[in-house]
Amino acid sequence: MNTTYTARTVLVTGASSGIGRATAEAFVARGYTVVGTSRDPAAIAEENRVDGVEYIPLDLRVPASIEALPSLVGEIDILINNAGESQCGPLEDLPTATVEDLFQLNVFGPLRLTQLVLPGMRVRRYGRVVMIGSMLASFPLAYRSCYVATKAAIKGFSEAARFETSPFGVWLTTVEPGSINTGISERRTTSIADGSPYAADFTTVLSALDRRSHGGIPPRQVAETIVVAVESEHPKPLYAVGSRAPMMFTLRRLTPRTLVEKLVARGHDLSR
């Protein structure tokens, strides 16, 4: 255990599974004090608990739950905004309530948590806030418009606000995972109207997403990237991992955007 970091407290939202659990485990191994959130900590299966993590309740759908969190934890040095939801559906078929709910979970909740922890970080002249985004924010995909919009939104907040907070030693950054084998395909929500003209393509994309997810990198690799970002003296605005990220970002930089769009579509079995 590295005792260098024992005085620093990391808060990981959505720490009961997937990337959140792997991240909590990685920070415990590094010697940090780690607090993980779950909507119902008592319901976390024993095999999903990480020794050394204190679990507390947080429901990003409930504003009062968000506002109460700092009083449960105390000083937070590092915030990993990981909790959220994956969603698929044709834009034409998306119910307004679904859009609002996803933005509350993926954007408004993490944003408010960030606002709550920034004053203490600023006063102590040290802080790290990591937004767990998605490579889909950089490489949008059909039938993921609402999800893509939420991940692009938190990246936008992070990239702009880092220039506000960095003079105080507080750095905001975004980690964009590609295809990760977390079992999220089983928890993904979908919205499509009965008799939708998009049904065939939509089914094709869902099958491709499931295939890519099952063949994705393990959450541990994302957690390792998060640790690198947090422990950097000046974290970069964006870290991407999985789905051949270096090659994809090079392609985006060097080739026409329309070509990249076609490659993304064809990578998910859509002929465009």
N, C-alpha and C positions, 0 to 999 in steps of 0.2 A: 504494500500500500504506500502511495506517495503522500506523505504528511504535509506537503507544501500547501495543499488546497483544503485542508480540514476546516479552516476558518471561513470558507466560502460556501454559501448555500445555493443549491441549484433547485429550481422548481421545474418539474417536467409535467406538462399536462397530458392526459391520456396515457398514463404510465402503466396500465395493466396489460397491454399487449402490443405486438408489432414494434414499430419504431420507438414508441414511447418507452416500452419495457426495456428494449435493448439499450436505449440511451441512458435510462436510469441505472442500469447495470454497469454501463461503461463509466459513468461518473463515480459510482460507489467504488469501483476498482481503482480509480485515480485518487481516492481519498477525500472526495468532496462530501459535504453533508447534503443528502438528497431527499427531497420531498416530492412525492408523486401524487397526481390527482386521478380520481375516478368518480364517475357519477355515484357509485355505491361501493365504497371500499370494502364493505363487509361481504360483498358478493364476488370479490376477486378469488378465483380458484387458487388453491395453495400452490400449485405448480407454476402459476403466473406471478407469484409474489417474488420480489427480489430482496434477499437479506440485506439489511442496512438501509432500506427505503422506508420512510414514514409516509403512509398513505392518508390522504385527507379528501373529503368530498368536494366536488366542483361540478356544477351543471351549467354549461355555457348557454343553455337556453333560458336560464333563470338569472336575471340581473342581480337579485339579492344575493345569490350564491357567489357571483363574481365579486361583488363589493365586500363580502365577508372574508374573502380569501386572505388578504394581507394580515388580518388580525389573527388568523389561524397559524400563519407561518412565521410572522415577524420579518426581519430583514431578508430580502431576497437579492442575491448578487447576480444570479444568472437565471434568466427565464427562457425556457424552451417551449414555444407555442406550438405544440404538436397535435393536441386534440382537435378533431374535426370529423368530417364525414365526406365520403365519396358519393357522387351522384351522376346519373346518366339520363338523358332524355332529349328528344327533338325540341328545339327552341319553341316551335309552334305549339307544342303540347304541354309546356311547363306551366303548372298552376302557380299563380302568384304566391300562394302560401308556401309552396315548396321552395321558391326562390328566396323568399324572406327568411325561411327557416335555415336554409343553407348559409345565407350571409350572416345570420346571427351566430351560427356555430363556427364558421370558418373565418369570419372577418370581424364582426362587431365584438364578439366575446374576446378573442385574442387582442384586439386593439384596446379594449377597455382594461384588460389585465396589464398590458404594456403601460398604459397611462398611470395605473396605480403603482407600479413598481419604479417608474422613472425618477420620481422625486428623491427617494432614498438613495438610489444609485448615483444620482447627480451630486447629492450632498457628500456621499462617501468617496466621490471621484473615481468610482469603478463600477462597471456594469456591462453585461452582455445580454442582448435579447436576440434570440434566433427564431425566425419564422420558418416553420416547416412547410414549404410550398410544394410545387410539383413541376417537373419538366414540361408538363402540358401548358404551363403558363408561358413558356418560351416557344413551345411547339404545339399550338392548339390543334384539337382533334374534333371532328364531327361528333355530335351527340354528347359532348362534354361541356357545352357552352357555359352553363351555370357554374359548374365546378371550376373550369378554367378561369372564369371571371373572378371567383373568390380568391384563387391562388395568385392571380395577377394583381388583385387589390392589395393583399398583404405584402407582396413584394414591392409594390409602389409605395406604400406607407414606409416600409423599411428603408428603401433606397433613398427616399427624400429626407426622412427624419434623421438618418445617421449623420447628416451634416449639421443638424441642430444639436445633437447630443455629444458628438465626438470631442468637442472642446472640454467636456467635463469627464472624459475618460470612459464614456458610455458608448458602446458600439452596437449598432443594429445590423443584422445580416440575414440573408435568406439561404436556406439549404433546399435545393430542388432535387428530390429523388426521381428517378425514372421508374422502371418496372421493378417492384420490390415484392418478394414472396412473403407477404404478411398475412395472407388469408382475407384481405380486405374485399376480395371479390364476393365472398359470402355475405359481407355486410353492406355492400353497395346498394343504395336506393335507386330505383328507376321510376321514371314518369313517362308514360306513353298512352295516348288516347286509344280507345277501342276503334279498330278499323283504320288506324293511322296509315297514311300513304308512305310513311317512313319506316314501317315495321320491318321490312326485309333487310334494309341497310342497318337498321338499329340492332337487329339480332346478330348480324355479321360482326358489328363492332364489339358487342358484348362478348361474343365467343373469342374474338382476337384479344380483348383485354384480359379475359380469364387465362388464355394460353400464355400470354406474355407475363402475367403476374406469377403464374406457377413456375415459369422459367426465369424469374427475376433474381436479383442478388438478395442475400439475406439482410434483414434489418441491421445486423451488426455492422455492416459496411457503412450504412447511413450514420449510425451512431458514432463510428470512428471519425467520419467527416465532421459531424457536429462538434466533437471534442476538439478537433483541429481548429475549427472556426473560433470556438470559445477561448482556446489557449493562445491564439495569435495575438500579438501585441496590437496590431491594427487589422482586424478581420476584414476580408474582402466583402464587397457588397453581395456577392453571389457565389455559392458553391454548388456544383451539380455532381450527382453520382448515380451510376447505373445507366442502363439503356445506351451504352456507348457514348456517354456524355461528351467527352473530348472531341470525338469525331463529329457528332451532331452540331456542336457549337461552332466548330471550324467550318462545316458545310454552310451553316447559316450566315457566317461572316463572309464567305468567299463566293457563294452561288446565289442566283436569283431566288427571291422568297417563294415564288411560285413553284420552283423545283423542290424546295424543301417541303412545301405543303403537299405536293404529290407524293413525295417519299414517305411522309408521315401517314398519309391516307392509305397508300399501298401497304405500308407496314401493318396496317390494321384491316387488310383484305378489302379495301374499298378501291374501285377502279375510278380514278378521277383524272 
